[in-house]
Amino acid sequence: MMSILSSILAACAGEKPDNLGVQGGRLTECPRSPNCVSSQAVAERHRIAPIVFSGDPAHAFARLKQTLVCREDTTIIEERPGYLRVEFRTTLFVDDGEFFLDSQQRVIHTRSASRVGYSDLGKNRRRMEEICRQFTNKAASANIE
């Protein structure tokens, strides 16, 4: 019974896509399925606002990392200068998240996509909007202290 349950959970987690990362200053385009959002998406239905910041880009990216570390559903998988890849876990599923610092535009581009299935019922969009709010709240509280 336990081996069957383990197999089902492994299938829900899916495999890490091999096309993640930044190419030519852009995150990977979302697939046609509605379970992906990106601040660099060409298709309107996948587009989400980037995280906007003021001040030092390195401090902003460090603040984003701290925001992500504080989330129980998030594990940082890969970290390079100006780039983070994370896994978001729910009870059954694993989603891939990416964050790419654009210092000149003073934004952090984001992408979040489900590994399996077709629809996520808006989960990736809600999660990225929540991370943006948490990042903004950290900035506001840092200015108060």
Biotite code that builds the C-alpha atoms (Angstrom):
import biotite.structure as struc

atoms = struc.array([
    struc.Atom([0.000, 0.000, 0.000], chain_id="A", res_id=1, res_name="MET", atom_name="CA", element="C"),
    struc.Atom([2.785, 2.437, 0.894], chain_id="A", res_id=2, res_name="MET", atom_name="CA", element="C"),
    struc.Atom([4.629, 1.750, -2.364], chain_id="A", res_id=3, res_name="SER", atom_name="CA", element="C"),
    struc.Atom([1.477, 2.530, -4.342], chain_id="A", res_id=4, res_name="ILE", atom_name="CA", element="C"),
    struc.Atom([1.030, 5.801, -2.451], chain_id="A", res_id=5, res_name="LEU", atom_name="CA", element="C"),
    struc.Atom([4.697, 6.682, -2.995], chain_id="A", res_id=6, res_name="SER", atom_name="CA", element="C"),
    struc.Atom([4.334, 6.030, -6.732], chain_id="A", res_id=7, res_name="SER", atom_name="CA", element="C"),
    struc.Atom([1.256, 8.241, -6.951], chain_id="A", res_id=8, res_name="ILE", atom_name="CA", element="C"),
    struc.Atom([2.962, 11.079, -5.075], chain_id="A", res_id=9, res_name="LEU", atom_name="CA", element="C"),
    struc.Atom([6.073, 10.800, -7.259], chain_id="A", res_id=10, res_name="ALA", atom_name="CA", element="C"),
    struc.Atom([3.916, 11.022, -10.383], chain_id="A", res_id=11, res_name="ALA", atom_name="CA", element="C"),
    struc.Atom([2.215, 14.166, -9.062], chain_id="A", res_id=12, res_name="CYS", atom_name="CA", element="C"),
    struc.Atom([5.586, 15.805, -8.402], chain_id="A", res_id=13, res_name="ALA", atom_name="CA", element="C"),
    struc.Atom([6.628, 15.393, -12.035], chain_id="A", res_id=14, res_name="GLY", atom_name="CA", element="C"),
    struc.Atom([10.135, 15.850, -13.348], chain_id="A", res_id=15, res_name="GLU", atom_name="CA", element="C"),
    struc.Atom([12.038, 19.133, -13.424], chain_id="A", res_id=16, res_name="LYS", atom_name="CA", element="C"),
    struc.Atom([11.780, 20.671, -16.881], chain_id="A", res_id=17, res_name="PRO", atom_name="CA", element="C"),
    struc.Atom([15.077, 20.899, -18.734], chain_id="A", res_id=18, res_name="ASP", atom_name="CA", element="C"),
    struc.Atom([14.309, 24.276, -20.310], chain_id="A", res_id=19, res_name="ASN", atom_name="CA", element="C"),
    struc.Atom([14.409, 26.500, -17.216], chain_id="A", res_id=20, res_name="LEU", atom_name="CA", element="C"),
    struc.Atom([16.796, 29.405, -16.809], chain_id="A", res_id=21, res_name="GLY", atom_name="CA", element="C"),
    struc.Atom([17.558, 32.677, -18.564], chain_id="A", res_id=22, res_name="VAL", atom_name="CA", element="C"),
    struc.Atom([18.415, 32.820, -22.254], chain_id="A", res_id=23, res_name="GLN", atom_name="CA", element="C"),
    struc.Atom([19.143, 36.167, -23.862], chain_id="A", res_id=24, res_name="GLY", atom_name="CA", element="C"),
    struc.Atom([17.786, 38.075, -20.869], chain_id="A", res_id=25, res_name="GLY", atom_name="CA", element="C"),
    struc.Atom([14.485, 36.185, -20.886], chain_id="A", res_id=26, res_name="ARG", atom_name="CA", element="C"),
    struc.Atom([12.886, 33.438, -18.862], chain_id="A", res_id=27, res_name="LEU", atom_name="CA", element="C"),
    struc.Atom([11.408, 30.475, -20.739], chain_id="A", res_id=28, res_name="THR", atom_name="CA", element="C"),
    struc.Atom([8.089, 31.239, -22.429], chain_id="A", res_id=29, res_name="GLU", atom_name="CA", element="C"),
    struc.Atom([5.008, 29.653, -20.861], chain_id="A", res_id=30, res_name="CYS", atom_name="CA", element="C"),
    struc.Atom([3.457, 26.655, -22.611], chain_id="A", res_id=31, res_name="PRO", atom_name="CA", element="C"),
    struc.Atom([-0.065, 26.909, -24.046], chain_id="A", res_id=32, res_name="ARG", atom_name="CA", element="C"),
    struc.Atom([-1.634, 25.358, -20.955], chain_id="A", res_id=33, res_name="SER", atom_name="CA", element="C"),
    struc.Atom([-3.056, 27.893, -18.462], chain_id="A", res_id=34, res_name="PRO", atom_name="CA", element="C"),
    struc.Atom([-0.962, 26.645, -15.513], chain_id="A", res_id=35, res_name="ASN", atom_name="CA", element="C"),
    struc.Atom([1.929, 29.089, -15.981], chain_id="A", res_id=36, res_name="CYS", atom_name="CA", element="C"),
    struc.Atom([2.503, 32.803, -15.403], chain_id="A", res_id=37, res_name="VAL", atom_name="CA", element="C"),
    struc.Atom([5.490, 34.969, -16.303], chain_id="A", res_id=38, res_name="SER", atom_name="CA", element="C"),
    struc.Atom([6.293, 38.658, -16.212], chain_id="A", res_id=39, res_name="SER", atom_name="CA", element="C"),
    struc.Atom([7.937, 38.215, -19.619], chain_id="A", res_id=40, res_name="GLN", atom_name="CA", element="C"),
    struc.Atom([5.112, 36.215, -21.213], chain_id="A", res_id=41, res_name="ALA", atom_name="CA", element="C"),
    struc.Atom([4.144, 37.135, -24.747], chain_id="A", res_id=42, res_name="VAL", atom_name="CA", element="C"),
    struc.Atom([0.582, 35.833, -24.324], chain_id="A", res_id=43, res_name="ALA", atom_name="CA", element="C"),
    struc.Atom([-1.600, 38.155, -22.243], chain_id="A", res_id=44, res_name="GLU", atom_name="CA", element="C"),
    struc.Atom([-3.280, 35.298, -20.329], chain_id="A", res_id=45, res_name="ARG", atom_name="CA", element="C"),
    struc.Atom([0.097, 34.219, -18.930], chain_id="A", res_id=46, res_name="HIS", atom_name="CA", element="C"),
    struc.Atom([1.408, 37.702, -18.165], chain_id="A", res_id=47, res_name="ARG", atom_name="CA", element="C"),
    struc.Atom([1.891, 38.902, -14.618], chain_id="A", res_id=48, res_name="ILE", atom_name="CA", element="C"),
    struc.Atom([3.536, 42.080, -13.343], chain_id="A", res_id=49, res_name="ALA", atom_name="CA", element="C"),
    struc.Atom([7.210, 41.850, -12.411], chain_id="A", res_id=50, res_name="PRO", atom_name="CA", element="C"),
    struc.Atom([8.355, 42.719, -8.906], chain_id="A", res_id=51, res_name="ILE", atom_name="CA", element="C"),
    struc.Atom([9.284, 46.406, -8.958], chain_id="A", res_id=52, res_name="VAL", atom_name="CA", element="C"),
    struc.Atom([11.897, 47.775, -6.573], chain_id="A", res_id=53, res_name="PHE", atom_name="CA", element="C"),
    struc.Atom([13.799, 50.955, -5.825], chain_id="A", res_id=54, res_name="SER", atom_name="CA", element="C"),
    struc.Atom([17.252, 51.300, -4.379], chain_id="A", res_id=55, res_name="GLY", atom_name="CA", element="C"),
    struc.Atom([20.152, 48.911, -4.684], chain_id="A", res_id=56, res_name="ASP", atom_name="CA", element="C"),
    struc.Atom([19.420, 45.895, -6.941], chain_id="A", res_id=57, res_name="PRO", atom_name="CA", element="C"),
    struc.Atom([21.591, 43.554, -4.835], chain_id="A", res_id=58, res_name="ALA", atom_name="CA", element="C"),
    struc.Atom([19.677, 44.520, -1.687], chain_id="A", res_id=59, res_name="HIS", atom_name="CA", element="C"),
    struc.Atom([16.360, 44.020, -3.476], chain_id="A", res_id=60, res_name="ALA", atom_name="CA", element="C"),
    struc.Atom([17.384, 40.556, -4.653], chain_id="A", res_id=61, res_name="PHE", atom_name="CA", element="C"),
    struc.Atom([18.592, 39.660, -1.148], chain_id="A", res_id=62, res_name="ALA", atom_name="CA", element="C"),
    struc.Atom([15.214, 40.817, 0.202], chain_id="A", res_id=63, res_name="ARG", atom_name="CA", element="C"),
    struc.Atom([13.457, 38.595, -2.341], chain_id="A", res_id=64, res_name="LEU", atom_name="CA", element="C"),
    struc.Atom([15.579, 35.625, -1.269], chain_id="A", res_id=65, res_name="LYS", atom_name="CA", element="C"),
    struc.Atom([14.679, 36.290, 2.369], chain_id="A", res_id=66, res_name="GLN", atom_name="CA", element="C"),
    struc.Atom([11.008, 36.507, 1.404], chain_id="A", res_id=67, res_name="THR", atom_name="CA", element="C"),
    struc.Atom([11.242, 33.109, -0.287], chain_id="A", res_id=68, res_name="LEU", atom_name="CA", element="C"),
    struc.Atom([13.207, 31.477, 2.551], chain_id="A", res_id=69, res_name="VAL", atom_name="CA", element="C"),
    struc.Atom([10.449, 32.476, 4.996], chain_id="A", res_id=70, res_name="CYS", atom_name="CA", element="C"),
    struc.Atom([7.788, 30.634, 2.976], chain_id="A", res_id=71, res_name="ARG", atom_name="CA", element="C"),
    struc.Atom([7.006, 27.091, 4.132], chain_id="A", res_id=72, res_name="GLU", atom_name="CA", element="C"),
    struc.Atom([6.048, 25.965, 0.614], chain_id="A", res_id=73, res_name="ASP", atom_name="CA", element="C"),
    struc.Atom([9.284, 27.122, -1.032], chain_id="A", res_id=74, res_name="THR", atom_name="CA", element="C"),
    struc.Atom([12.718, 25.534, -1.434], chain_id="A", res_id=75, res_name="THR", atom_name="CA", element="C"),
    struc.Atom([15.568, 27.296, -3.224], chain_id="A", res_id=76, res_name="ILE", atom_name="CA", element="C"),
    struc.Atom([17.027, 24.815, -5.713], chain_id="A", res_id=77, res_name="ILE", atom_name="CA", element="C"),
    struc.Atom([19.454, 26.937, -7.706], chain_id="A", res_id=78, res_name="GLU", atom_name="CA", element="C"),
    struc.Atom([21.065, 30.282, -6.974], chain_id="A", res_id=79, res_name="GLU", atom_name="CA", element="C"),
    struc.Atom([23.280, 32.301, -9.296], chain_id="A", res_id=80, res_name="ARG", atom_name="CA", element="C"),
    struc.Atom([23.954, 36.054, -9.343], chain_id="A", res_id=81, res_name="PRO", atom_name="CA", element="C"),
    struc.Atom([20.629, 37.655, -10.286], chain_id="A", res_id=82, res_name="GLY", atom_name="CA", element="C"),
    struc.Atom([18.775, 34.336, -10.672], chain_id="A", res_id=83, res_name="TYR", atom_name="CA", element="C"),
    struc.Atom([16.888, 32.022, -8.325], chain_id="A", res_id=84, res_name="LEU", atom_name="CA", element="C"),
    struc.Atom([15.092, 28.792, -9.157], chain_id="A", res_id=85, res_name="ARG", atom_name="CA", element="C"),
    struc.Atom([12.732, 27.430, -6.542], chain_id="A", res_id=86, res_name="VAL", atom_name="CA", element="C"),
    struc.Atom([10.286, 24.606, -6.070], chain_id="A", res_id=87, res_name="GLU", atom_name="CA", element="C"),
    struc.Atom([6.872, 25.360, -4.648], chain_id="A", res_id=88, res_name="PHE", atom_name="CA", element="C"),
    struc.Atom([5.246, 22.354, -2.967], chain_id="A", res_id=89, res_name="ARG", atom_name="CA", element="C"),
    struc.Atom([1.616, 21.715, -2.225], chain_id="A", res_id=90, res_name="THR", atom_name="CA", element="C"),
    struc.Atom([0.259, 18.528, -0.682], chain_id="A", res_id=91, res_name="THR", atom_name="CA", element="C"),
    struc.Atom([0.383, 16.703, -4.012], chain_id="A", res_id=92, res_name="LEU", atom_name="CA", element="C"),
    struc.Atom([2.200, 18.837, -6.558], chain_id="A", res_id=93, res_name="PHE", atom_name="CA", element="C"),
    struc.Atom([5.518, 20.548, -7.236], chain_id="A", res_id=94, res_name="VAL", atom_name="CA", element="C"),
    struc.Atom([5.623, 23.769, -9.262], chain_id="A", res_id=95, res_name="ASP", atom_name="CA", element="C"),
    struc.Atom([8.748, 25.466, -10.613], chain_id="A", res_id=96, res_name="ASP", atom_name="CA", element="C"),
    struc.Atom([9.420, 29.131, -9.873], chain_id="A", res_id=97, res_name="GLY", atom_name="CA", element="C"),
    struc.Atom([12.079, 31.431, -11.275], chain_id="A", res_id=98, res_name="GLU", atom_name="CA", element="C"),
    struc.Atom([13.217, 34.948, -10.424], chain_id="A", res_id=99, res_name="PHE", atom_name="CA", element="C"),
    struc.Atom([15.503, 37.003, -12.674], chain_id="A", res_id=100, res_name="PHE", atom_name="CA", element="C"),
    struc.Atom([16.952, 40.384, -11.663], chain_id="A", res_id=101, res_name="LEU", atom_name="CA", element="C"),
    struc.Atom([16.903, 43.135, -14.303], chain_id="A", res_id=102, res_name="ASP", atom_name="CA", element="C"),
    struc.Atom([19.007, 45.820, -12.609], chain_id="A", res_id=103, res_name="SER", atom_name="CA", element="C"),
    struc.Atom([18.617, 48.407, -15.371], chain_id="A", res_id=104, res_name="GLN", atom_name="CA", element="C"),
    struc.Atom([14.805, 48.234, -15.437], chain_id="A", res_id=105, res_name="GLN", atom_name="CA", element="C"),
    struc.Atom([14.678, 47.901, -11.629], chain_id="A", res_id=106, res_name="ARG", atom_name="CA", element="C"),
    struc.Atom([12.437, 44.851, -11.749], chain_id="A", res_id=107, res_name="VAL", atom_name="CA", element="C"),
    struc.Atom([12.652, 41.191, -10.844], chain_id="A", res_id=108, res_name="ILE", atom_name="CA", element="C"),
    struc.Atom([11.047, 39.063, -13.534], chain_id="A", res_id=109, res_name="HIS", atom_name="CA", element="C"),
    struc.Atom([9.095, 36.056, -12.346], chain_id="A", res_id=110, res_name="THR", atom_name="CA", element="C"),
    struc.Atom([7.845, 32.777, -13.765], chain_id="A", res_id=111, res_name="ARG", atom_name="CA", element="C"),
    struc.Atom([5.871, 30.010, -12.089], chain_id="A", res_id=112, res_name="SER", atom_name="CA", element="C"),
    struc.Atom([4.604, 26.867, -13.806], chain_id="A", res_id=113, res_name="ALA", atom_name="CA", element="C"),
    struc.Atom([3.031, 23.575, -12.814], chain_id="A", res_id=114, res_name="SER", atom_name="CA", element="C"),
    struc.Atom([5.017, 20.474, -13.695], chain_id="A", res_id=115, res_name="ARG", atom_name="CA", element="C"),
    struc.Atom([1.991, 18.296, -14.353], chain_id="A", res_id=116, res_name="VAL", atom_name="CA", element="C"),
    struc.Atom([-1.609, 18.758, -15.402], chain_id="A", res_id=117, res_name="GLY", atom_name="CA", element="C"),
    struc.Atom([-3.324, 21.357, -17.511], chain_id="A", res_id=118, res_name="TYR", atom_name="CA", element="C"),
    struc.Atom([-5.057, 23.828, -15.197], chain_id="A", res_id=119, res_name="SER", atom_name="CA", element="C"),
    struc.Atom([-3.856, 25.034, -11.818], chain_id="A", res_id=120, res_name="ASP", atom_name="CA", element="C"),
    struc.Atom([-7.071, 26.952, -11.050], chain_id="A", res_id=121, res_name="LEU", atom_name="CA", element="C"),
    struc.Atom([-5.003, 30.140, -10.787], chain_id="A", res_id=122, res_name="GLY", atom_name="CA", element="C"),
    struc.Atom([-2.615, 28.843, -8.080], chain_id="A", res_id=123, res_name="LYS", atom_name="CA", element="C"),
    struc.Atom([0.604, 30.000, -9.789], chain_id="A", res_id=124, res_name="ASN", atom_name="CA", element="C"),
    struc.Atom([-0.757, 33.518, -10.341], chain_id="A", res_id=125, res_name="ARG", atom_name="CA", element="C"),
    struc.Atom([-2.038, 33.835, -6.758], chain_id="A", res_id=126, res_name="ARG", atom_name="CA", element="C"),
    struc.Atom([1.257, 32.567, -5.352], chain_id="A", res_id=127, res_name="ARG", atom_name="CA", element="C"),
    struc.Atom([3.382, 35.010, -7.356], chain_id="A", res_id=128, res_name="MET", atom_name="CA", element="C"),
    struc.Atom([1.089, 37.913, -6.447], chain_id="A", res_id=129, res_name="GLU", atom_name="CA", element="C"),
    struc.Atom([1.415, 36.903, -2.785], chain_id="A", res_id=130, res_name="GLU", atom_name="CA", element="C"),
    struc.Atom([5.229, 36.801, -3.048], chain_id="A", res_id=131, res_name="ILE", atom_name="CA", element="C"),
    struc.Atom([5.168, 40.275, -4.614], chain_id="A", res_id=132, res_name="CYS", atom_name="CA", element="C"),
    struc.Atom([3.045, 41.558, -1.701], chain_id="A", res_id=133, res_name="ARG", atom_name="CA", element="C"),
    struc.Atom([5.363, 39.927, 0.850], chain_id="A", res_id=134, res_name="GLN", atom_name="CA", element="C"),
    struc.Atom([8.394, 41.485, -0.870], chain_id="A", res_id=135, res_name="PHE", atom_name="CA", element="C"),
    struc.Atom([6.728, 44.916, -0.866], chain_id="A", res_id=136, res_name="THR", atom_name="CA", element="C"),
    struc.Atom([5.733, 44.568, 2.796], chain_id="A", res_id=137, res_name="ASN", atom_name="CA", element="C"),
    struc.Atom([9.335, 43.684, 3.735], chain_id="A", res_id=138, res_name="LYS", atom_name="CA", element="C"),
    struc.Atom([10.496, 46.836, 1.936], chain_id="A", res_id=139, res_name="ALA", atom_name="CA", element="C"),
    struc.Atom([7.906, 48.978, 3.727], chain_id="A", res_id=140, res_name="ALA", atom_name="CA", element="C"),
    struc.Atom([8.766, 47.572, 7.159], chain_id="A", res_id=141, res_name="SER", atom_name="CA", element="C"),
    struc.Atom([12.502, 48.050, 6.481], chain_id="A", res_id=142, res_name="ALA", atom_name="CA", element="C"),
    struc.Atom([11.846, 51.749, 5.795], chain_id="A", res_id=143, res_name="ASN", atom_name="CA", element="C"),
    struc.Atom([9.924, 52.146, 9.059], chain_id="A", res_id=144, res_name="ILE", atom_name="CA", element="C"),
    struc.Atom([12.629, 50.626, 11.286], chain_id="A", res_id=145, res_name="GLU", atom_name="CA", element="C"),
])
